[in-house]
Amino acid sequence: MLVVLKRDYREVGFEAARMIAATVRKKPAAVLGLATGNTMMGMYEELARLHREEHLDFSRVRTFNLDEYLGLASSHPRSFHSFMQGHFFTRVNVAPANIHIPDGMLSGGYEQYCDSYETAISAAGGIDLQILGIGRNGHIGFNEPTSSLASRTRVKVLSAGTMEDNRRSFGAGEKVPECALTMGIGTILEAKRIVLLAAGASKAHPIAKAIEGPVTASLTASALQLHPDVTFILDEAAAVELAQKEYYRRVLEMTAVLTPARL
Ligand code: F6R
């Protein structure tokens, strides 16, 4: 596990974009696992700039989003489809046929559909780089506390706290979705490489638990400790509760010398 400590939100986004760009330059047909949310906006902004100004080419990249609200049409302004179109896909050259986001308008046949999402990931050769955010309750994707650490893509009922957090992006009186389709923890752990971004004081507690606490379904991001190639990119506020910051700095320095390809 690598912990990269950055100053602020902006630097977190730059660093994550740099890692994605390095992956795509090395493997132009890379399979990217993508996330939505406030934490991701700076990263997508920087990727759009790299495409525009430095010709970073996404034409062969395949993408799989982590999750989508159940009950929202892709055209709904709060759907993750809309988020991805607005912040990323309309600003770079990912081929529409290469974009995969769970279908929020599904009304039945959930298991079959979720199995087909997993099959599509496998058929693409698996995810090369999975990008994650973290919820205040430590969720990754929408794998809420007590999700099985072996879970696969499925329908998940959202916790009251997550619905409260999500309410902020919905209009007054608008119904906040109670369920989502999400990749499972087992799905996420099969990615070849995982990068989790976190910024802001509200993430300090789940980040400390995910990195330095026990592996537990009560805080699903802690399952990342089981993966051999995970990088956490944190700003100062999100890193404030970590006990071993000095050690992480030294590990990073030595990694740059010994195995720079990991960075
Ligand atoms: C979104 C997702 C979620 C978010 C998390 C943090 O696709 O999978 O796990 O990454 O809820 O959201 P923000 O960044 O809005 O705090």
Residues whose N, C-alpha, C, O or C-beta is under 5 A from the ligand:
A	BS01	F6R	A35 T36 G37 N38 T39 M40 L66 D67 L132 G133 I134 G135 H139 I140 G141 F142
